[in-house]
Amino acid sequence: MKPKALLRLLFLCCSLPATAQALRLPPSSLYPKLTGYSSLQADAFSFAANSAALASLKKFSVATYGERRFLLQDLTFYSLALVLPAAGGSFGLRADLFGGSLYRETSCTLAYARSLGERLKSGVQFHLYHINMPGYGRASAITAEAGFLYRLADQWSLGFNAYNPAGVWLGKNRAERLPAVYSLGLGFDPSGKLYMGFELCKEESQPVDFRAGLQYAFHERFLARAGLASSSSTFCLGAGIRLGLLRVDATASLHPQAGLTPGFLIHYPFNQGQ
């Protein structure tokens, strides 16, 4: 693929909230973050949506996610997450990789969250973000985010998360500043089988994005997921199967202009429960 064509595709891809929030934000995807506000169905990727979700995870867990955006090899995205429970809270590690030989974004994350009483959870994350374009240059930045989750009732959770509120600059020459992103979410767990989540996300200098997610375990071995992001009219679907403790999801996202993005998710908790 020619560099100019690739950069045009990268600009389109990275402006879609369902795939990546912005060109100079750590790469992300909508599907793994759908249970970020669940009190019953959180998994190893949930803290990617809200930092405090990590406090709900009490078992050592590992998960990986991958997708090929719009079926293009140079727009491949991979993510690996680890949850490490500890006395008083839980630690999380995440590594993300997006792009190909002509353009690449990487992000390494260290997170910690804990409960502050019976209803309130808080969490913080630190990110090392790096962008590399061979022949054009590279730049790095260290930034942080923090979040809270409050259990309104047995079935409802309210959360708030702030990414890069200090406005960290990218690179030594301070040519670009990473945008601040604020999210307000609501999670509804009517049972251990069904979860519905809703989120308003405001990125600096961008319109508000409404996101919604659904997960339903219609059998002890099978589950289904669906999600949407309003600003790009992007939808994602997934079906998962549990093989003992191992869970494997096949996923697909659809953008009305850019097309199909297939993906997969693998999640393994090393003991029963999340």
Backbone as CSV, one residue per row, in Angstrom:
resi,resn,N_x,N_y,N_z,CA_x,CA_y,CA_z,C_x,C_y,C_z
1,MET,0.848,-1.202,0.000,0.000,0.000,0.000,0.878,1.244,0.000
2,LYS,0.540,2.251,-0.793,1.294,3.484,-0.872,1.160,4.265,0.432
3,PRO,2.255,4.967,0.853,2.203,5.694,2.121,1.077,6.709,2.208
4,LYS,0.828,7.465,1.133,-0.230,8.482,1.187,-1.598,7.845,1.361
5,ALA,-1.819,6.733,0.655,-3.099,6.047,0.801,-3.249,5.492,2.205
6,LEU,-2.156,4.959,2.756,-2.209,4.426,4.112,-2.523,5.515,5.117
7,LEU,-1.894,6.684,4.979,-2.138,7.759,5.921,-3.572,8.254,5.852
8,ARG,-4.156,8.272,4.647,-5.565,8.659,4.548,-6.442,7.655,5.292
9,LEU,-6.125,6.370,5.140,-6.893,5.348,5.834,-6.692,5.432,7.335
10,LEU,-5.470,5.729,7.762,-5.207,5.876,9.188,-6.002,7.034,9.783
11,PHE,-6.073,8.125,9.042,-6.844,9.265,9.533,-8.313,8.891,9.698
12,LEU,-8.872,8.176,8.705,-10.261,7.744,8.805,-10.436,6.788,9.959
13,CYS,-9.560,5.796,10.053,-9.671,4.773,11.086,-9.578,5.376,12.469
14,CYS,-8.591,6.233,12.676,-8.328,6.738,14.011,-9.288,7.830,14.435
15,SER,-10.121,8.292,13.543,-11.147,9.269,13.916,-12.450,8.605,14.308
16,LEU,-12.524,7.253,14.232,-13.749,6.542,14.567,-13.705,6.103,16.014
17,PRO,-14.651,6.517,16.864,-14.607,6.152,18.265,-14.706,4.656,18.489
18,ALA,-15.291,3.907,17.564,-15.449,2.479,17.770,-14.163,1.725,17.520
19,THR,-13.171,2.365,16.940,-11.936,1.658,16.660,-10.743,2.328,17.337
20,ALA,-10.581,3.597,17.154,-9.565,4.331,17.890,-10.072,5.749,18.069
21,GLN,-9.848,6.323,19.257,-10.506,7.578,19.558,-9.887,8.751,18.810
22,ALA,-8.582,8.734,18.540,-7.955,9.806,17.797,-6.591,9.329,17.342
23,LEU,-6.000,10.060,16.391,-4.721,9.629,15.825,-3.637,9.576,16.883
24,ARG,-3.641,10.513,17.852,-2.591,10.556,18.846,-3.099,10.206,20.229
25,LEU,-4.081,9.328,20.300,-4.464,8.683,21.551,-4.006,7.229,21.490
26,PRO,-3.744,6.605,22.636,-3.412,5.182,22.597,-4.475,4.404,21.837
27,PRO,-4.075,3.471,20.999,-5.048,2.714,20.202,-6.019,1.966,21.094
28,SER,-7.251,1.884,20.666,-8.278,1.210,21.455,-9.359,0.694,20.529
29,SER,-10.271,-0.088,21.086,-11.379,-0.628,20.313,-12.605,-0.701,21.201
30,LEU,-13.769,-0.601,20.620,-15.011,-0.588,21.379,-15.328,-1.940,21.997
31,TYR,-15.191,-3.028,21.247,-15.695,-4.334,21.679,-15.142,-4.799,23.026
32,PRO,-13.826,-4.768,23.277,-13.342,-5.291,24.557,-13.800,-4.488,25.771
33,LYS,-14.245,-3.245,25.560,-14.574,-2.361,26.678,-16.065,-2.340,27.029
34,LEU,-16.848,-3.218,26.438,-18.301,-3.122,26.591,-18.781,-3.339,28.024
35,THR,-18.038,-4.092,28.845,-18.488,-4.383,30.211,-17.776,-3.518,31.249
36,GLY,-17.333,-2.346,30.851,-16.586,-1.486,31.760,-17.365,-0.968,32.945
37,TYR,-18.689,-0.995,32.895,-19.504,-0.482,33.999,-20.364,-1.581,34.634
38,SER,-19.981,-2.837,34.440,-20.712,-3.958,35.014,-20.135,-4.344,36.373
39,SER,-21.013,-4.623,37.324,-20.576,-5.091,38.633,-20.516,-6.605,38.702
40,LEU,-21.057,-7.306,37.696,-21.123,-8.766,37.716,-20.374,-9.425,36.562
41,GLN,-20.208,-8.744,35.426,-19.637,-9.379,34.251,-18.368,-8.686,33.754
42,ALA,-17.693,-7.965,34.644,-16.427,-7.344,34.269,-15.395,-8.425,33.948
43,ASP,-14.506,-8.125,32.993,-13.430,-9.047,32.641,-12.113,-8.282,32.563
44,ALA,-11.067,-8.946,32.080,-9.726,-8.370,32.134,-9.559,-7.122,31.275
45,PHE,-10.479,-6.858,30.347,-10.399,-5.657,29.522,-11.279,-4.517,30.034
46,SER,-12.056,-4.752,31.072,-13.022,-3.742,31.513,-12.351,-2.454,31.970
47,PHE,-11.138,-2.554,32.549,-10.504,-1.319,33.023,-10.004,-0.441,31.882
48,ALA,-10.075,-0.923,30.636,-9.782,-0.057,29.499,-10.866,0.991,29.311
49,ALA,-12.075,0.716,29.805,-13.182,1.671,29.706,-13.257,2.574,30.922
50,ASN,-13.064,1.993,32.113,-13.095,2.766,33.350,-12.036,2.208,34.288
51,SER,-11.163,3.069,34.767,-10.033,2.631,35.583,-10.471,1.880,36.828
52,ALA,-11.605,2.265,37.420,-12.057,1.665,38.665,-12.609,0.257,38.480
53,ALA,-12.927,-0.149,37.248,-13.464,-1.486,37.011,-12.492,-2.572,37.443
54,LEU,-11.218,-2.250,37.498,-10.201,-3.211,37.914,-10.446,-3.709,39.328
55,ALA,-11.039,-2.885,40.185,-11.278,-3.270,41.576,-12.313,-4.380,41.699
56,SER,-13.126,-4.601,40.654,-14.137,-5.660,40.688,-13.549,-7.031,40.375
57,LEU,-12.305,-7.082,39.912,-11.699,-8.328,39.462,-10.836,-8.912,40.570
58,LYS,-11.207,-10.097,41.058,-10.556,-10.715,42.211,-9.751,-11.953,41.851
59,LYS,-9.687,-12.308,40.576,-8.952,-13.481,40.140,-7.868,-13.085,39.140
60,PHE,-6.732,-13.763,39.227,-5.689,-13.555,38.226,-6.230,-13.954,36.864
61,SER,-6.180,-13.027,35.906,-6.783,-13.238,34.591,-5.864,-12.713,33.503
62,VAL,-5.984,-13.308,32.326,-5.260,-12.840,31.153,-6.226,-12.823,29.975
63,ALA,-6.092,-11.832,29.110,-6.968,-11.722,27.942,-6.199,-11.107,26.793
64,THR,-6.569,-11.498,25.594,-5.978,-10.901,24.401,-7.078,-10.609,23.391
65,TYR,-6.885,-9.550,22.635,-7.861,-9.151,21.620,-7.110,-8.727,20.368
66,GLY,-7.649,-9.060,19.211,-7.048,-8.643,17.956,-8.097,-8.390,16.904
67,GLU,-7.824,-7.456,16.014,-8.735,-7.176,14.911,-7.948,-6.623,13.731
68,ARG,-8.497,-6.823,12.533,-7.922,-6.273,11.303,-8.916,-5.258,10.757
69,ARG,-8.633,-4.007,10.983,-9.597,-2.964,10.679,-9.800,-2.816,9.180
70,PHE,-11.037,-2.929,8.813,-11.462,-2.792,7.411,-10.739,-3.785,6.504
71,LEU,-10.308,-4.917,7.112,-9.650,-6.012,6.385,-8.301,-5.608,5.802
72,LEU,-7.667,-4.584,6.371,-6.374,-4.102,5.890,-5.264,-4.525,6.858
73,GLN,-4.239,-5.167,6.338,-3.151,-5.669,7.165,-2.421,-4.548,7.902
74,ASP,-2.278,-3.386,7.267,-1.569,-2.274,7.890,-2.385,-1.562,8.960
75,LEU,-3.618,-1.973,9.164,-4.456,-1.402,10.216,-4.823,-2.481,11.237
76,THR,-3.858,-3.322,11.572,-4.070,-4.387,12.543,-3.910,-3.842,13.961
77,PHE,-4.750,-4.321,14.865,-4.713,-3.895,16.263,-4.678,-5.127,17.163
78,TYR,-3.754,-5.127,18.145,-3.665,-6.194,19.137,-3.608,-5.585,20.529
79,SER,-4.209,-6.285,21.488,-4.161,-5.832,22.874,-4.029,-7.044,23.793
80,LEU,-3.216,-6.902,24.831,-3.020,-7.942,25.830,-3.224,-7.329,27.201
81,ALA,-4.031,-7.976,28.050,-4.331,-7.457,29.384,-4.101,-8.528,30.433
82,LEU,-3.557,-8.114,31.586,-3.345,-8.989,32.729,-3.949,-8.338,33.958
83,VAL,-4.593,-9.137,34.790,-5.132,-8.679,36.066,-4.418,-9.430,37.181
84,LEU,-3.872,-8.676,38.139,-3.092,-9.252,39.229,-3.686,-8.794,40.553
85,PRO,-4.568,-9.593,41.169,-5.156,-9.210,42.457,-4.089,-9.118,43.549
86,ALA,-4.292,-8.188,44.466,-3.373,-8.013,45.584,-4.174,-7.613,46.811
87,ALA,-3.517,-7.653,47.954,-4.181,-7.260,49.190,-4.591,-5.796,49.104
88,GLY,-5.872,-5.539,49.263,-6.374,-4.174,49.246,-6.777,-3.647,47.893
89,GLY,-6.534,-4.394,46.817,-6.894,-3.905,45.489,-6.438,-4.855,44.403
90,SER,-6.361,-4.346,43.178,-5.920,-5.151,42.038,-5.041,-4.305,41.123
91,PHE,-4.017,-4.939,40.564,-3.162,-4.311,39.569,-3.550,-4.800,38.183
92,GLY,-3.354,-3.954,37.199,-3.610,-4.325,35.815,-2.460,-3.894,34.923
93,LEU,-2.155,-4.724,33.943,-1.159,-4.413,32.930,-1.804,-4.576,31.563
94,ARG,-1.507,-3.661,30.653,-2.060,-3.769,29.297,-1.040,-3.262,28.290
95,ALA,-0.950,-3.954,27.173,-0.081,-3.526,26.072,-0.905,-3.528,24.797
96,ASP,-0.832,-2.437,24.024,-1.583,-2.291,22.779,-0.624,-2.009,21.631
97,LEU,-0.941,-2.559,20.479,-0.143,-2.349,19.277,-1.089,-2.123,18.109
98,PHE,-0.845,-1.037,17.361,-1.689,-0.720,16.223,-0.826,-0.272,15.051
99,GLY,-1.142,-0.751,13.849,-0.481,-0.282,12.645,0.325,-1.365,11.958
100,GLY,1.283,-0.922,11.129,2.112,-1.839,10.359,3.494,-1.266,10.161
101,SER,4.144,-1.604,9.056,5.529,-1.196,8.820,5.665,0.298,8.537
102,LEU,4.634,0.950,8.019,4.717,2.368,7.656,4.256,3.294,8.777
103,TYR,3.515,2.751,9.715,2.975,3.573,10.797,2.660,2.643,11.962
104,ARG,3.068,3.045,13.179,2.826,2.162,14.315,2.605,2.990,15.579
105,GLU,1.598,2.587,16.347,1.335,3.138,17.675,1.451,2.009,18.689
106,THR,2.118,2.281,19.793,2.188,1.326,20.887,1.855,2.036,22.190
107,SER,1.296,1.275,23.113,0.930,1.825,24.409,1.113,0.752,25.477
108,CYS,1.786,1.119,26.563,1.957,0.225,27.719,1.309,0.886,28.929
109,THR,0.519,0.116,29.667,-0.303,0.675,30.741,-0.083,-0.087,32.036
110,LEU,0.066,0.658,33.123,0.074,0.115,34.479,-1.100,0.725,35.220
111,ALA,-1.942,-0.120,35.820,-3.153,0.357,36.487,-3.267,-0.231,37.888
112,TYR,-3.972,0.507,38.751,-4.281,0.021,40.100,-5.640,0.549,40.494
113,ALA,-6.434,-0.303,41.145,-7.761,0.100,41.614,-8.079,-0.614,42.917
114,ARG,-8.940,0.007,43.713,-9.341,-0.590,44.983,-10.729,-0.099,45.368
115,SER,-11.347,-0.817,46.283,-12.652,-0.434,46.806,-12.480,0.552,47.954
116,LEU,-13.332,1.558,47.989,-13.357,2.550,49.065,-14.697,2.424,49.780
117,GLY,-14.846,1.359,50.529,-16.128,1.070,51.146,-16.910,0.060,50.338
118,GLU,-18.180,-0.121,50.680,-19.000,-1.144,50.044,-19.459,-0.750,48.644
119,ARG,-19.616,0.528,48.359,-20.220,0.954,47.101,-19.260,1.669,46.145
120,LEU,-18.205,2.260,46.651,-17.347,3.109,45.824,-16.036,2.398,45.479
121,LYS,-15.637,2.501,44.204,-14.356,1.985,43.731,-13.626,3.106,42.990
122,SER,-12.314,3.103,43.097,-11.513,4.103,42.391,-10.319,3.417,41.744
123,GLY,-9.805,4.034,40.683,-8.667,3.460,39.990,-7.878,4.516,39.257
124,VAL,-6.622,4.197,38.987,-5.734,5.107,38.266,-4.896,4.292,37.292
125,GLN,-4.526,4.906,36.162,-3.705,4.253,35.157,-2.615,5.215,34.673
126,PHE,-1.472,4.634,34.345,-0.367,5.395,33.772,0.003,4.758,32.432
127,HIS,0.130,5.592,31.405,0.351,5.113,30.045,1.670,5.645,29.490
128,LEU,2.430,4.771,28.859,3.562,5.168,28.039,3.145,4.954,26.592
129,TYR,3.013,6.048,25.861,2.500,6.022,24.492,3.603,6.404,23.522
130,HIS,3.684,5.672,22.415,4.749,5.909,21.443,4.171,5.802,20.037
131,ILE,4.555,6.731,19.177,4.135,6.723,17.778,5.391,6.727,16.905
132,ASN,5.413,5.907,15.854,6.598,5.767,15.007,6.179,5.722,13.542
133,MET,6.754,6.637,12.746,6.550,6.662,11.301,7.924,6.675,10.639
134,PRO,8.424,5.510,10.191,9.750,5.459,9.577,9.896,6.485,8.447
135,GLY,10.961,7.247,8.500,11.191,8.280,7.509,10.611,9.626,7.893
136,TYR,9.710,9.645,8.889,9.078,10.892,9.325,9.435,11.238,10.762
137,GLY,9.676,10.225,11.583,10.040,10.494,12.962,9.223,9.681,13.945
138,ARG,9.508,9.920,15.226,8.820,9.229,16.306,8.661,10.171,17.483
139,ALA,7.715,9.850,18.356,7.457,10.684,19.524,6.823,9.835,20.614
140,SER,7.019,10.263,21.868,6.492,9.520,23.008,5.886,10.480,24.010
141,ALA,5.068,9.924,24.888,4.468,10.710,25.961,4.072,9.780,27.093
142,ILE,4.106,10.301,28.309,3.606,9.590,29.483,2.419,10.377,30.017
143,THR,1.307,9.704,30.168,0.102,10.374,30.650,-0.640,9.469,31.622
144,ALA,-1.728,9.977,32.172,-2.447,9.251,33.220,-3.945,9.421,33.043
145,GLU,-4.682,8.548,33.682,-6.135,8.681,33.759,-6.612,8.122,35.090
146,ALA,-7.801,8.513,35.488,-8.366,8.063,36.754,-9.874,7.927,36.596
147,GLY,-10.457,7.033,37.395,-11.896,6.813,37.305,-12.503,6.377,38.619
148,PHE,-13.831,6.501,38.685,-14.595,6.091,39.850,-15.815,5.292,39.403
149,LEU,-16.207,4.340,40.210,-17.444,3.602,40.015,-18.212,3.604,41.326
150,TYR,-19.493,3.964,41.247,-20.331,3.996,42.437,-21.553,3.121,42.205
151,ARG,-21.775,2.184,43.099,-22.909,1.281,42.984,-24.152,1.949,43.560
152,LEU,-25.009,2.434,42.663,-26.208,3.153,43.087,-27.188,2.239,43.816
153,ALA,-27.321,1.012,43.316,-28.208,0.001,43.888,-27.639,-1.359,43.506
154,ASP,-28.339,-2.428,43.864,-27.823,-3.756,43.577,-27.614,-3.986,42.085
155,GLN,-28.396,-3.315,41.239,-28.333,-3.575,39.805,-27.715,-2.439,38.996
156,TRP,-27.474,-1.280,39.608,-27.032,-0.104,38.865,-25.671,0.386,39.348
157,SER,-24.807,0.762,38.400,-23.506,1.342,38.713,-23.295,2.586,37.859
158,LEU,-22.766,3.632,38.477,-22.475,4.890,37.794,-20.978,5.116,37.827
159,GLY,-20.394,5.510,36.703,-18.953,5.691,36.656,-18.532,6.943,35.917
160,PHE,-17.353,7.446,36.286,-16.749,8.605,35.624,-15.272,8.307,35.420
161,ASN,-14.736,8.686,34.244,-13.333,8.446,33.954,-12.761,9.653,33.215
162,ALA,-11.537,10.032,33.567,-10.861,11.161,32.934,-9.502,10.705,32.423
163,TYR,-9.284,10.863,31.102,-8.009,10.535,30.474,-7.253,11.815,30.140
164,ASN,-6.012,11.883,30.559,-5.119,12.995,30.245,-5.705,14.360,30.620
165,PRO,-6.224,14.517,31.830,-6.795,15.825,32.191,-5.745,16.932,32.264
166,ALA,-4.454,16.578,32.412,-3.398,17.591,32.498,-2.964,18.109,31.141
167,GLY,-3.403,17.477,30.055,-3.052,17.947,28.719,-1.590,17.746,28.366
168,VAL,-1.111,16.499,28.475,0.295,16.195,28.192,0.598,16.387,26.711
169,TRP,1.801,16.894,26.430,2.237,17.094,25.055,2.945,15.855,24.530
170,LEU,2.904,15.671,23.222,3.512,14.523,22.568,4.865,14.914,21.982
171,GLY,5.946,14.219,22.403,7.269,14.462,21.847,7.999,15.610,22.512
172,LYS,9.294,15.691,22.243,10.139,16.715,22.857,9.878,18.110,22.298
173,ASN,9.476,18.185,21.032,9.271,19.502,20.428,7.903,20.103,20.736
174,ARG,7.041,19.347,21.463,5.733,19.835,21.916,4.898,20.364,20.745
175,ALA,4.966,19.663,19.617,4.215,20.096,18.439,2.738,19.749,18.562
176,GLU,2.408,18.668,19.275,1.025,18.242,19.419,0.741,17.934,20.883
177,ARG,-0.480,18.226,21.301,-0.889,17.941,22.667,-1.935,16.837,22.655
178,LEU,-1.757,15.844,23.516,-2.750,14.788,23.632,-4.048,15.375,24.182
179,PRO,-5.180,15.069,23.571,-6.440,15.637,24.046,-6.896,15.013,25.351
180,ALA,-7.618,15.767,26.131,-8.287,15.231,27.321,-9.584,14.554,26.885
181,VAL,-9.925,13.454,27.560,-11.147,12.708,27.252,-11.866,12.396,28.561
182,TYR,-13.150,12.734,28.635,-13.954,12.497,29.828,-15.135,11.592,29.479
183,SER,-15.393,10.614,30.341,-16.461,9.645,30.091,-17.349,9.518,31.320
184,LEU,-18.642,9.455,31.068,-19.638,9.231,32.111,-20.475,8.031,31.697
185,GLY,-20.502,6.991,32.528,-21.169,5.756,32.135,-22.123,5.233,33.187
186,LEU,-23.076,4.425,32.726,-24.078,3.806,33.583,-24.190,2.333,33.205
187,GLY,-24.089,1.459,34.199,-24.205,0.027,33.965,-25.405,-0.561,34.677
188,PHE,-26.088,-1.498,34.019,-27.287,-2.129,34.573,-27.109,-3.642,34.493
189,ASP,-27.138,-4.302,35.661,-26.995,-5.757,35.761,-28.263,-6.351,36.355
190,PRO,-29.317,-6.561,35.552,-30.551,-7.126,36.106,-30.379,-8.557,36.586
191,SER,-29.353,-9.258,36.092,-29.058,-10.619,36.539,-27.613,-10.924,36.204
192,GLY,-27.156,-12.101,36.619,-25.805,-12.516,36.279,-25.638,-12.895,34.830
193,LYS,-26.730,-12.919,34.066,-26.670,-13.292,32.656,-26.745,-12.107,31.699
194,LEU,-27.355,-11.001,32.156,-27.610,-9.876,31.272,-26.956,-8.610,31.814
195,TYR,-26.310,-7.866,30.920,-25.725,-6.573,31.266,-25.994,-5.590,30.140
196,MET,-26.327,-4.350,30.524,-26.491,-3.260,29.576,-25.701,-2.060,30.083
197,GLY,-24.926,-1.443,29.207,-24.128,-0.296,29.588,-24.315,0.867,28.629
198,PHE,-24.206,2.094,29.182,-24.392,3.310,28.397,-23.306,4.302,28.803
199,GLU,-22.753,5.022,27.819,-21.653,5.917,28.103,-21.718,7.146,27.207
200,LEU,-21.435,8.305,27.810,-21.222,9.553,27.088,-19.739,9.877,27.164
201,CYS,-19.126,10.071,26.021,-17.685,10.301,25.960,-17.431,11.642,25.260
202,LYS,-16.685,12.509,25.919,-16.376,13.834,25.358,-14.867,13.981,25.214
203,GLU,-14.420,13.937,23.951,-13.022,14.203,23.651,-12.863,15.682,23.352
204,GLU,-11.784,16.246,23.827,-11.512,17.661,23.615,-11.598,18.024,22.132
205,SER,-12.361,19.079,21.817,-12.548,19.607,20.463,-13.362,18.691,19.561
206,GLN,-14.030,17.692,20.139,-14.866,16.785,19.365,-16.276,16.754,19.957
207,PRO,-17.300,16.430,19.156,-18.649,16.341,19.696,-18.788,15.164,20.653
208,VAL,-19.806,15.198,21.476,-20.074,14.121,22.429,-20.442,12.849,21.664
209,ASP,-19.874,11.740,22.103,-20.145,10.442,21.496,-20.955,9.593,22.468
210,PHE,-22.064,9.049,22.007,-22.876,8.136,22.821,-22.540,6.703,22.449
211,ARG,-22.265,5.888,23.462,-21.931,4.489,23.244,-22.835,3.610,24.098
212,ALA,-23.164,2.468,23.581,-24.007,1.525,24.308,-23.492,0.115,24.072
213,GLY,-23.659,-0.741,25.081,-23.202,-2.120,24.964,-24.146,-3.070,25.662
214,LEU,-24.180,-4.293,25.186,-25.062,-5.340,25.723,-24.294,-6.646,25.753
215,GLN,-24.416,-7.395,26.853,-23.889,-8.757,26.920,-24.948,-9.664,27.526
216,TYR,-25.183,-10.793,26.886,-26.199,-11.726,27.368,-25.648,-13.143,27.303
217,ALA,-25.615,-13.818,28.444,-25.194,-15.216,28.516,-26.454,-16.079,28.438
218,PHE,-26.796,-16.522,27.232,-28.039,-17.262,27.047,-27.880,-18.745,27.368
219,HIS,-26.664,-19.156,27.717,-26.384,-20.531,28.127,-25.124,-20.476,28.974
220,GLU,-24.903,-21.468,29.821,-23.708,-21.446,30.661,-22.420,-21.480,29.851
221,ARG,-22.500,-21.891,28.584,-21.315,-21.971,27.737,-21.293,-20.931,26.616
222,PHE,-22.412,-20.212,26.389,-22.488,-19.316,25.245,-22.941,-17.918,25.669
223,LEU,-22.375,-16.896,25.040,-22.786,-15.519,25.282,-22.750,-14.742,23.978
224,ALA,-23.436,-13.611,23.986,-23.463,-12.719,22.828,-23.233,-11.292,23.307
225,ARG,-22.596,-10.479,22.459,-22.329,-9.076,22.757,-22.723,-8.218,21.563
226,ALA,-23.100,-6.979,21.860,-23.375,-6.002,20.814,-23.049,-4.619,21.354
227,GLY,-22.624,-3.724,20.474,-22.311,-2.369,20.892,-22.413,-1.403,19.730
228,LEU,-22.474,-0.115,20.052,-22.530,0.924,19.024,-21.869,2.189,19.533
229,ALA,-21.397,2.994,18.583,-20.856,4.319,18.850,-21.547,5.296,17.909
230,SER,-22.208,6.305,18.462,-23.088,7.151,17.658,-22.337,8.053,16.693
231,SER,-21.177,8.569,17.074,-20.521,9.575,16.249,-20.072,9.029,14.902
232,SER,-19.848,7.721,14.815,-19.433,7.120,13.542,-20.443,6.126,12.999
233,SER,-21.577,5.956,13.694,-22.594,4.972,13.283,-21.985,3.577,13.117
234,THR,-21.041,3.240,13.999,-20.359,1.958,13.941,-20.996,0.980,14.913
235,PHE,-21.214,-0.244,14.447,-21.805,-1.299,15.263,-20.807,-2.442,15.404
236,CYS,-20.842,-3.115,16.547,-20.027,-4.313,16.727,-20.888,-5.427,17.298
237,LEU,-20.578,-6.646,16.891,-21.270,-7.841,17.352,-20.230,-8.892,17.706
238,GLY,-20.591,-9.782,18.624,-19.687,-10.865,18.976,-20.439,-12.023,19.593
239,ALA,-19.881,-13.210,19.425,-20.424,-14.420,20.039,-19.279,-15.154,20.711
240,GLY,-19.507,-15.594,21.945,-18.460,-16.251,22.698,-18.864,-17.629,23.165
241,ILE,-17.867,-18.497,23.316,-18.080,-19.839,23.829,-17.110,-20.066,24.981
242,ARG,-17.599,-20.689,26.052,-16.766,-21.025,27.203,-16.400,-22.500,27.144
243,LEU,-15.113,-22.766,27.210,-14.581,-24.125,27.233,-13.855,-24.302,28.554
244,GLY,-14.624,-24.712,29.584,-14.076,-24.688,30.926,-13.931,-23.252,31.382
245,LEU,-12.726,-22.861,31.814,-12.481,-21.478,32.201,-12.195,-20.578,30.997
246,LEU,-11.789,-21.161,29.895,-11.415,-20.396,28.705,-12.655,-19.887,27.974
247,ARG,-12.599,-18.601,27.576,-13.662,-18.017,26.759,-13.066,-17.481,25.471
248,VAL,-13.695,-17.798,24.346,-13.241,-17.353,23.030,-14.399,-16.664,22.326
249,ASP,-14.169,-15.422,21.869,-15.178,-14.649,21.150,-14.736,-14.429,19.706
250,ALA,-15.673,-14.547,18.794,-15.497,-14.092,17.418,-16.282,-12.794,17.273
251,THR,-15.670,-11.759,16.704,-16.283,-10.435,16.674,-16.268,-9.851,15.268
252,ALA,-17.132,-8.863,15.061,-17.162,-8.121,13.805,-17.718,-6.731,14.077
253,SER,-17.068,-5.720,13.515,-17.546,-4.341,13.567,-17.813,-3.859,12.152
254,LEU,-18.803,-2.996,12.014,-19.181,-2.513,10.690,-19.314,-1.007,10.694
255,HIS,-18.588,-0.370,9.778,-18.724,1.062,9.552,-19.399,1.247,8.195
256,PRO,-20.377,2.164,8.076,-21.157,2.270,6.837,-20.332,2.642,5.604
257,GLN,-19.201,3.347,5.776,-18.370,3.698,4.623,-17.109,2.831,4.525
258,ALA,-16.438,2.614,5.653,-15.141,1.924,5.606,-15.269,0.411,5.545
259,GLY,-16.383,-0.141,6.025,-16.605,-1.566,5.869,-16.409,-2.378,7.128
260,LEU,-16.014,-3.638,6.944,-16.013,-4.664,7.983,-14.667,-4.749,8.692
261,THR,-14.726,-4.993,10.008,-13.536,-5.248,10.819,-13.745,-6.543,11.601
262,PRO,-13.116,-7.648,11.208,-13.236,-8.896,11.973,-12.241,-8.910,13.133
263,GLY,-12.561,-9.686,14.168,-11.665,-9.756,15.318,-11.923,-10.982,16.169
264,PHE,-11.128,-11.105,17.231,-11.277,-12.217,18.170,-10.906,-11.723,19.559
265,LEU,-11.424,-12.396,20.572,-11.080,-12.115,21.965,-10.937,-13.447,22.696
266,ILE,-9.872,-13.577,23.489,-9.639,-14.763,24.314,-9.448,-14.304,25.750
267,HIS,-10.204,-14.910,26.669,-10.144,-14.525,28.079,-10.003,-15.772,28.936
268,TYR,-9.068,-15.713,29.907,-8.859,-16.878,30.768,-8.622,-16.427,32.207
269,PRO,-9.584,-16.664,33.107,-9.355,-16.473,34.538,-8.792,-17.772,35.122
270,PHE,-7.785,-17.679,35.970,-7.114,-18.888,36.429,-7.834,-19.582,37.576
271,ASN,-8.974,-19.034,38.008,-9.841,-19.696,38.962,-11.269,-19.387,38.572
272,GLN,-12.208,-20.072,39.205,-13.609,-19.826,38.908,-13.957,-18.384,39.252
273,GLY,-14.862,-17.781,38.449,-15.277,-16.392,38.633,-14.498,-15.510,37.703
274,GLN,-14.757,-14.213,37.810,-14.056,-13.250,36.960,-12.689,-12.968,37.543
